[in-house]
Amino acid sequence: MTAVTATDDVPAIVRVPLRGLLRTNLVATVLAAAATEAFTALVRVAGVHLAVGDPGGGASSVVPLDPGACAIALVMVMVFGFGLAALINRRSSRPARAYTLAASALALVSLAAPLTAAATSTGTRLTLVAAHLIAAAVIVPLVGRRLKGDRSPSSR
């Protein structure tokens, strides 16, 4: 169920209940984690050794990118993503559009980390950039659609 707020002069704004928004964020995170983990597994099978260093760090900061690392990172970022979606849902007159723009911009900014990681191979950099884009391609449309108040089965 969505909450509607209106005054005489302002058209109604559809607000998505937090529980539904949380559920959508959780589903989107699980789907994105599965997609990025499947992608990195295929890259490993192709023979690319995935190891990443700290952005701006030295060669001593390089650690292997183990299976599950993308999923763990997505779960951690999901907390921030849900907070952003909830804030936009509460404050914006066009929450779906505002979320899609903000999340897309943040996804692009997130590419700086793999691109500036110290002593990281080109194969790992390309894999991580692709994983970031895969995650965004799954999460942003699902949460954005939910913020429109879409009642399709995937948004319940």
N, C-alpha and C positions, 0 to 999 in steps of 0.2 A: 504494500500500500504506500502511496506517496502522499505527502502533505502538501496542501496548496495554500499559499498565502496571497491575499489580494486586498487592495483598497479600491475606492471608487475611481481614482485617476490612473492607477497602475494595473496593468494586466497581471493575472495570476502567474506566480512563479512556482514551478514544480520542484519540491524538495524530496530527495530520496531519503528514506529512513536509514539511520546509521547501521543498523543490523544488516540490511540488504546491501548497503555499500561495502561493509566489511566482508560479507559473504562473497560478493563479486570480486573484491580484491584478493581474497584467499584463493578462489578458483583460478583467477588470472595468474596469480603467483605460481600455483602448482603447475598450470599448463606451460607457463614460460620456463619454469625450472626444468620440466620434462623436455621441452624443446631444446633448450640450451645444453642440457646434459647429453641428449641424443646427438646433437651437433658436435660437441667436443669429443664424444666417444668415436664418432666417425672420423674426426680429424686424427685422433690417436691411432685408430686402426690404419689410417693412411700413412702412418709412420712419423707424424710430427710430434716431437717431444715438446710438451707444453710446460714452460717455466717462466715465471714473471718476477721482475724486481719492483721495488718501490718506485713510484713516480718521483723522479728527481734524485733517487738514491744511488748507491754505488753497486758495483758488481757483487759485492758480498751480500746484498739484500735479495738475491735471486732465490726463489723457492719453487719447487715443482707445483704445478697446478693439478692437484689430485682430483679424481672423480668425486663429485659432490660439491666442489668448490663454487660452481656457478649457482647451484641450488641454495647453498648457505648464504651467498651474497645476496641473492634475490629475496630471501626471507628477511634479511636484515634491512634491505632497502624498502621492502614492502611496508614496514612500520612507518617510515617517512612518507611513502607514497599514499598510504591510507590517510595519514594526517593531512597531507596536501589536498586530497580529494574531499575529505570531510570539511576542511576549512573553505574550500571553493564552493562546495555544495551549500554551505550555510551563508556565505557572503556574496556570491556572484548572482547577477540577474540571468546569466547564461552559463550555468555551471559546466555543461558538457563542452562547450567551446573553450571556456577558460581553462579547464583541466587539460584538454587535448593540446592546446597551445603551450601551457606551462610544462606538461610532462614531456612533450616532444622537444622543447628547448632544453630541458634537463637531460634528456637522453643524449642529445647532441653534445652537451657539455661533458657528460660522463665519458665520452670517447677520449677526452684528454688523458685520462689515467692510463689506458693501455698504450696510447701513442707516446707518452713520455716516460714509460716504465724503463728503468735502468737495465742495461745488459739483457734485453729481451729480444729474442729472435723475431725476424719479420713474420715467420709463420705463426708464432704465438700472438704477435700484435694483430695480425689480420684475423685470427681466430677469435680473439677477445672483442675486437671491433664488431665482427659479425654476430657474436653472442649478445652483445649489448643491443644491437639492432633487432635481433630476433626477439629478445625479451620485450623490447619496446613495441614491436609489431604485434605482439600478443596482448600485452597489458593495456596499452593506451586505448585501443579501440573498444575493448571489453568494458573497461571502467568508464570511458567516455560515453558509451551507449547506455550504460546503467544510469549515468548522471542525466541523461535525457529523459529518464523516467520510463525507458523501454521495459515492457513487461514480458518480453520473450522468455522462454524457458531458461536460457543461459544467464539471464539477469535476475532470476528469482532467488 
